[in-house]
Amino acid sequence: MAASLLLAQNALRLPFHRAVRTRWCGVPALSIYTTAGRMQASQQDFEKAQNDLKTLKKDPGNEVKLKLYALFKQATQGSCNTPKPGMLDFVNKAKWDAWKSLGSLSTDEARNSYVDLVSSLVSSEVPAKDASSSGSGQNYDTLQVVSEDNITKIFLNRPDKKNAITLQMYKEIGLALDEAAKDDSVITVLTGHGDYFCSGNDLNNFTNIPPEGKEKMANDSAVILEAFVSKFIDFPKPLIAVVNGPAVGISVTILGLFDIVYATDRATFHTPFSQLGQSPEGCSSYTFPRIMGLSKAVEVLLFNKLLTANEACKLGLVTEVFPDSTFQKEVWSRLKAYGELPKNSLAYSKQLIRETEKEKLHVVNVQECERLKERWLSEECMNAIISFFQKKAKL
């Protein structure tokens, strides 16, 4: 997991108001509009909005949560008159700036805007589709899984969050791979809905430190990561990544465990580990040097080099790059043809190719997770996270 997932909760964890909790955030400009002459929201409407907010299934994002926080404070306490937090206290500073930006907005206007904003969030949510694969008893909230043409297609399905991986998504991807391993499909494909393949870990994953402390959080995170990567190491059928856009962090490192990686020409590949004081994951410390050579792997894994799709293809991480305008048509046409090949012949051939290194990959996976536990708890990693968020706040 990205170190920030573990450390933000310790360095940055501060409560939001009772309906929303803030995680980390920059300082977005707030644009609050009220309509002159509209009916004033009652205290009952305001309280109902607070309760409605708790029913949201999707995280509305840090900018919206800051707006909600500012409006709530303005509606209940009036204009901001508290001292400005210090620069290093960037979560409280972001919240203070959000509240302060409302100026002299009246409590009635703030209450109206709060009710309107919550109403728009609630109305924008539609019941999640039953995205289970054909014949499957498993439903998914963060994925869409479809079986057709002898292909199990696993779509990361949080396009509004750039398919950032939540703890629930880690679990659901593992379940989807388990089902695909046992179903009648010939090949399995992982791709994303929207403009991104995956933006890495969702920074809201680990905001609540358990009573046992951050060491417990680090241990639990390592267990989740090790189990997740093991699913890819052990997958018995041809596993293909269809990289439909930018890929970051864990979504890049696991690509070395896929059998084929197809990418659009607008995809990029980035593993900014040292910027956050952490270390490689997804067996990339082993697979990347084998795939692209030691010095190129060092550039990517240690020095945060961002690769274009064509660069990644030249280095061997990507199998083939397609023009974005024809990407989906060309790739799925090819995959449909693969789905017509004999199932057992492909599975047994893959096992012959992969079996010799499977034990080594599991050893590497454990070693990487052990190192990450140490990194997540280190002062160096903490300082890197603080520096990262300070830069984000200035953007």
Stockholm file with secondary structure:
# STOCKHOLM 1.0

chainA/1-395         MAASLLLAQNALRLPFHRAVRTRWCGVPALSIYTTAGRMQASQQDFEKAQNDLKTLKKDPGNEVKLKLYALFKQATQGSCNTPKPGMLDFVNKAKWDAWKSLGSLSTDEARNSYVDLVSSLVSSEVPAKDASSSGSGQNYDTLQVVSEDNITKIFLNRPDKKNAITLQMYKEIGLALDEAAKDDSVITVLTGHGDYFCSGNDLNNFTNIPPEGKEKMANDSAVILEAFVSKFIDFPKPLIAVVNGPAVGISVTILGLFDIVYATDRATFHTPFSQLGQSPEGCSSYTFPRIMGLSKAVEVLLFNKLLTANEACKLGLVTEVFPDSTFQKEVWSRLKAYGELPKNSLAYSKQLIRETEKEKLHVVNVQECERLKERWLSEECMNAIISFFQKKAKL
#=GR chainA/1-395 SS CCHHHHHHHHHHCCCCCTTCCCCCCCCCCCCCCCCTTCCCCCHHHHHHHHHHHTTCSSCCCHHHHHHHHHHHHHHHHCSCCSCCCCTTCHHHHHHHHHHHTTTTCCHHHHHHHHHHHHHHHHHHCCCCCCCCCTTCCCCCSSEEEEEETTEEEEEECCGGGTTCBCHHHHHHHHHHHHHHHHSSCSEEEEEESSSCSBCSBCTTTTCSCCTTCHHHHHHHHHHHHHHHHHHHHHCCSCEEEEECSCEETHHHHGGGGSSEEEEETTCEEECCTGGGTCCCCTTHHHHHHHHHCHHHHHHHHTSCCCEEHHHHHHHTSSSEEECTTTHHHHHHHHHHHHTTSCHHHHHHHHHHHHHHHHHHHHHHHHHHHHHHHHHHTSHHHHHHHHHHHHHHHHC
#=GC SS_cons         CCHHHHHHHHHHCCCCCTTCCCCCCCCCCCCCCCCTTCCCCCHHHHHHHHHHHTTCSSCCCHHHHHHHHHHHHHHHHCSCCSCCCCTTCHHHHHHHHHHHTTTTCCHHHHHHHHHHHHHHHHHHCCCCCCCCCTTCCCCCSSEEEEEETTEEEEEECCGGGTTCBCHHHHHHHHHHHHHHHHSSCSEEEEEESSSCSBCSBCTTTTCSCCTTCHHHHHHHHHHHHHHHHHHHHHCCSCEEEEECSCEETHHHHGGGGSSEEEEETTCEEECCTGGGTCCCCTTHHHHHHHHHCHHHHHHHHTSCCCEEHHHHHHHTSSSEEECTTTHHHHHHHHHHHHTTSCHHHHHHHHHHHHHHHHHHHHHHHHHHHHHHHHHHTSHHHHHHHHHHHHHHHHC
//
